[in-house]
Amino acid sequence: MQPTIILASQSKQRKLLMDTLGIPFEVLPADIDEKAIQHADPIIRAELIAQAKAREIARTWSEKSDTPAVIIAADTFCFMDGELFEKPVDAADAIRMITALSGKISTAVTGFCMIQTETGVEKLTSVQTSMSVRELSSFEISRYVETNEVTQWSGGFSPAYHEGMALFDSISGSLTSFSHGFPMEIVVPSLRKAGIEI
């Protein structure tokens, strides 16, 4: 029986990349309290949040269906000098975050987890991308915050759209992890290993 592929995320950016694969999948966002998952190491924390999302959907799916499923979950945020930049609470918080990142190099980390419900096999990993934000003027920052859904994105920005991409001058690492919070260099081989034809 062909497993159902489930993207355990409400991210429009991750769905866009899944769409490029040309395979059927369902979107079932996981309802978990991400703030309750803490760890001193931001990389491990990203992995733990992705794992919690995948496990929650695997649990609820198994309760309602006998169809095997492959659950994919991810979590992305950036950090710099020990500070985490998660989703801002409002526009002022987004301005604070982008101002702090302006002209500096920070790290974006994406935790990735895949669970095969039929076998219980679980893959957990993460990728990091070093990113350099341009020296931004207060006008640029205010305009970006006013015209974009900044509270939906970690750090208050999304490089998946041209307005967000224009904030940066360079990156080093996973392109799709940086741009869409979804490392395709891990997603595709993981799906293939789970028996999905891509």
Secondary structure, DSSP 8 states (H G I E B T S, - for coil): ---EEEE----HHHHHHHHTTT---EE------GGG---SSHHHHHHHHHHHHHHHHHHHHHHH--S-EEEEEEEEEEEETTEEE---SSHHHHHHHHHHHTTSEEEEEEEEEEEETTT--EEEEEEEEEEEE----HHHHHHHHHHS-GGGSGGG--TTSHHHHTTEEEEEE-HHHHHHS--HHHHHHHHHHTT---
